Amino acid sequence: MKKLWHFLIKPSSRYSVLAIAVVCILITLAGVFTFHQSIEFTSTNEFCTSCHSMKENYNEYKTSIHFKNAYGVRAQCRDCHIPENNPIAFMKAKMGGIGDIYSEFIGKDIDTPKKFEENRLRMAQNVWKMMKDTNSAPCKSCHSYSAMDHAKQSPAAAAAMTGAAAKDMNCIECHKGIAHQLPHINNDFQATFKQLSINAAKAPEATTLYSLTSKQLFVKDAASDDAQGQLYPASEVKVVGQSGDMLKVEITGWEIKGSTAGMLVQDMAKQIQTASIDPELQKTQKVLNTQTATDGKVWQQVQVAAWMTQRDMLASIKPIWGYGKEILDSSCNQCHATPDPKHLTANAWVDGLKAMQQYYTLDKNEERVLLKYLQAHAKDAPAEAAAEQATGVNHSLKNR
């Protein structure tokens, strides 16, 4: 120990103090450089997505506006996940990355798509906590409230951002799921659908029925692989005949006169889709009414006769609206307050929901029910829709 202490406090007889100092400085610089390069390398997109479990995350990110947009500005993984201006939060984020590597290769928590989905909520909550703790520092390194020009934003966005700027709000309060799919936090609506489907295993004996799901339409009274049309969810039909498991129904809808698109909508000039029909089914249609819309387009109300299987049909629309409201509450309140369907018109909801597609995870049927629910209770919906909206959930629960 004495020799070691002597070596540490006395200049070397072989090397000058300057030489030793230079060597120490070089070693320190090499260490700093190596550490910096390691941090830089482990913060690249290539490194972040090298794990199998992160591939799907990367694919989700590539569909978002952070990957491709009108301005040609692309955010990297580190821009969102590493608060670089906060040293403590920075190191916490890097340690979190080590945790992901452990989960991938050792813990085997997220090494398959199924396991990843099971843990998506936990991982999302970790990111949301980081955003909350840093007041969304990664977001605000690019998106500064003071730099926003509200005149160039939509009226709704300008109103929301003005209030958010006044409170210096955490961005994640409104913008969860901006680059990745949101986890299912509440899937009660799926349990509701399962019960409704059980209830609708056989069509009730009623002349008016409503579709719980999309249904294939046929010209003849036998189901086959080649359908001649499709009935969309929450659409009304009149039952006029039956053959075994098949029902003969009449579908009434509107189409632009002369159109060959084969799309029937529920109300004139509104994009509330009822059914799509191919030329074979179009041959069965008869014109009931002709009217001119305010934009000068001539619409005709038509009736089409078709066959379909009898399951997934209900005698009342109310349980379907209850199901639709549950989808709305579950899917939309993860990022913000549930919107009032009367906020937009039926046609405006088409684009409104399309703009939100990247922020929710619904299958095609769930999405169609949600859109139909919003349109049926929209700003320009009939007055009776309000009563249906108020009683729909209770009605659906009674059918469980």
Sequence and secondary structure as in RCSB ss.txt:
>XXXX:A:sequence
MKKLWHFLIKPSSRYSVLAIAVVCILITLAGVFTFHQSIEFTSTNEFCTSCHSMKENYNEYKTSIHFKNAYGVRA
QCRDCHIPENNPIAFMKAKMGGIGDIYSEFIGKDIDTPKKFEENRLRMAQNVWKMMKDTNSAPCKSCHSYSAMDH
AKQSPAAAAAMTGAAAKDMNCIECHKGIAHQLPHINNDFQATFKQLSINAAKAPEATTLYSLTSKQLFVKDAASD
DAQGQLYPASEVKVVGQSGDMLKVEITGWEIKGSTAGMLVQDMAKQIQTASIDPELQKTQKVLNTQTATDGKVWQ
QVQVAAWMTQRDMLASIKPIWGYGKEILDSSCNQCHATPDPKHLTANAWVDGLKAMQQYYTLDKNEERVLLKYLQ
AHAKDAPAEAAAEQATGVNHSLKNR
>XXXX:A:secstr
 HHHHHHHHS  SSS HHHHHHHHHHHHHHHHHHHHHHHHHTTSHHHHT STTHHHHHHHHHTSTTTS TT    
 HHHHH  TT HHHHHHHHHHHHHHHHHHHTS SSSSHHHHHHHHHHHHHHHHHHHHHTTSHHHHTT  GGG  G
GGS HHHHHHHHHHHHHT  GGGT TTSSS    S  HHHHHHHHHHHHTSS  S SEEEESS EEEBSSSS  S
S SEEE TT EEEEEEEETTEEEEEEEEEEETT  S EEESSTT   EEEEE HHHHTT EEEEEEE TTS EEE
EEEEEEEEESSSEES SHHHHHHHHHHHHHHHTTTS    GGGS HHHHHHHHHHTGGG    HHHHHHHHHHHH
HTSTTS THHHHHHHHHHHHHHHT 
